[in-house]
Amino acid sequence: MRSHLLNDTTAEQYRRSVTEGIERVAAKLAATDRPFTGVTVDALAPTIDAIDLDKPLLDTAAVLDELEDVYLRDAIYFHHPRYLAHLNCPVVIPAVLGEAILSAVNSSLDTWDQSAGGTLIERKLIDWTTARIGLGENADGVFTSGGTQSNLQALLLAREEAKTDSFAKLRIFASEVSHFSVKKSAKLLGLGQDAVVSIPVDHDKRMQTVALAHELERCKNDGLIPMAVVATAGTTDFGSIDPLPEIAELCEQFGTWMHVDAAYGCGLLASVKYRDRIDGIERADSVTVDYHKSFFQPVSSSAVLVRDASTLRHATYHAEYLNPKRMVQERIPNQVDKSLQTTRRFDALKLWVTLRVMGADGIGQLFDEVCDLAVEGWNLLAADPRFDVVVEPTLSTLVFRYIPAAVTDPAEIDRANLYARKALFASGDAVVAGTKVQGRHYLKFTLLNPETTADDIAAVLDLIAGHAEQYLGESLDRAS
Ligand SMILES: Cc1ncc(COP(=O)(O)O)c(C=O)c1O
């Protein structure tokens, strides 16, 4: 069994084995003609259930054959131009190379003595990101597992900076279309049930700052503590960007921590054309960025950045075995001092290899392309009487709904759209997402693939209309 350990004696086997896996994936990617096979849980589960994990195949090729049946064949392929559903980007090859290297070397980024150069690379990427944001000389941050963890950590720091034990009095202000991880964080941080105050959005799905000012004032008058405002730079559904400069003003006025959730909109930090859309982000106290959403990085790759490095001390604990206090005096950089995690992947390497191969402009151009594609999609939808489309895109999502001319019952239209999404998924021809707008069911395209064309969008719209019409036709038959 020692022959399976990766070391000096098995380097050749490592090369063979990983190459074999890469060959399979490469062949798969080349042959994928749909984003999904449409397999159902009931059809796939027995294949996986039947595998006896206590009876190994003892042969890599056989395992890869088996993997074809249990995973590769039916996986959802984000690289396919008709995968248009969630915030999953196709990944760039330099990042995948980084991923292969980091898992083989397997550095753990908690301490210098488990990563050495890895620590410095991560720190340099954090500095690069804070400079792109414009957070100033004292900024810092750390890589995290994703936007959810970044938001949690940012709000932990905000809670501690509020300097109170009366957690029940703390309030977080976030728009009604902010990410649910804000509410989840409030709960995890021990805040009260009413801790998150939902601020209405305007027609473009951006936080209404007049309403925010009103709520901040009310909070103060009620003797409560405005702990943080979460501004979203790229809402999950609409890609809308809250008015960052106005929010920054209000945060300053009320002495409130400003967190910018740029999990999605962070792609604009590299944008060649649209960077100004996130102007004002430089005034944040903390920022969430998800490189795995708009920097074309594999999951996971995310970071939380802060204006004042010293606030990261709220996540610092010392353990004699790992990062004793004396190491701080010795100026040994232990990233665990800043992180909610202990053992931690060297995800930063993926971004490093990407920037060194492609450069930031390369990433930014790809993101600009999907923003431009969304405008093309908007034009198609706005001109198509079969669809109602919600807001003009700021980033790369489109929220819309099929509205048949002959049907007026909104509940029936809901059902037709829900059906269309399901039927499309089952066909595997395309994958789209769904959401609710003012209580009604809508469909969503999240465009993150520069290979997707306006023709793809038009074709998927036709498929959606076809499925919805089929549902309505059958529904009429049922009624008669
Ligand atoms: C605006 C926003 N914030 C946070 C998150 C959570 O990010 P993650 O899924 O990486 O935890 C998402 C995910 O879609 C998001 O859209």
The ligand as a Gaussian input file, in Angstrom:
#p B3LYP/6-31G(d) Opt

LIG

0 1
 C      -23.725000      38.288000      -3.297000
 C      -23.278000      36.969000      -2.739000
 N      -22.687000      36.932000      -1.540000
 C      -22.279000      35.782000      -0.994000
 C      -22.463000      34.591000      -1.630000
 C      -22.017000      33.299000      -0.992000
 O      -20.875000      32.848000      -1.619000
 P      -20.378000      31.333000      -1.503000
 O      -21.384000      30.516000      -2.243000
 O      -19.035000      31.360000      -2.122000
 O      -20.343000      30.992000      -0.054000
 C      -23.083000      34.569000      -2.881000
 C      -23.317000      33.300000      -3.574000
 O      -23.953000      33.232000      -4.590000
 C      -23.492000      35.797000      -3.447000
 O      -24.092000      35.833000      -4.649000

